[in-house]
Structures are given as structure tokens and as C-alpha cells.
Amino acid sequence: MDAPSEPVFPCSVCGRKFIKSSLEKHVSACKKLASLHRKPFDSGKQRANGSDITYADVKKAQKEKTKNGGVFPRPQTNWRERHGNFIDAVSSSKRVDYALKTGAPLPPPPRTAVPSGKLLKSFMRREK
Ligand SMILES: [Zn+2]
């Protein structure tokens, strides 16, 4: 513990008070620390790690966000449509399953399987 009689001086960087003998040591360390912390924390860099989104993608999105006045642009995905196709495929596969079990007429192929005959075949094979 510091002797209460010793005069303390505020650190010019963080304002914490130290006795003269520790102040100099602290200020040099504190300045180093402050210069490290002055860099704005780039959350995008961290977010991009370990995901399939590249750092450039994040930077681009951040730029777009700034352009939009701090609002992220609407994602340009057709997830709703793709989701619908997925639901179609699932419900269709259920109908195929039902048709195979009961001998009922096969339902029309799902929308997602139409462009690719291969996809439909592997789809049908899996059902048997
Ligand atoms: Zn300090």
C-alpha cells in the first residue's frame, strides 16, 4: 500500500493518480495502451472471421450502410422464393412417398426439380 503521506499526481493520459515514483512508469505504459485503444474497434473484421462472408463483403456492406444513412440495405436474396421452392419440394416428396405406398397417381414434379432431370431422378431414387 502507498504511504498516505506521499503526494500523488494525475496521469496525463487516463487521469488516475499515482505517486511520483510510479507515475513515470505508468504514463509510458498508459500512453502505449491508449495508442492501441485509440484505433477504432473493427467489429466487421471480427465478424468476418470463421464465416463464409469475406472481410471485403463486410466492408462493402458497411459502406452501403453509410450511404443509406446508417441503415443496412435490404438483402438482395430471393430467400422467400427459395424457401417456397423448398417447401414445394418437401411437400411434393411427401406426396410421392404417399403415391408410391398407396399406388395413387404420382404428383407433378416439384418446381425445383423441373430444370434438371438429374435432380429429379436422384430425388425419385431416394424415395424408393
Ligand atoms: Zn494512465
Residues whose N, C-alpha, C, O or C-beta is under 5 A from the ligand:
A	BS01	ZN	C11 V13 C14 G15 H26 C30
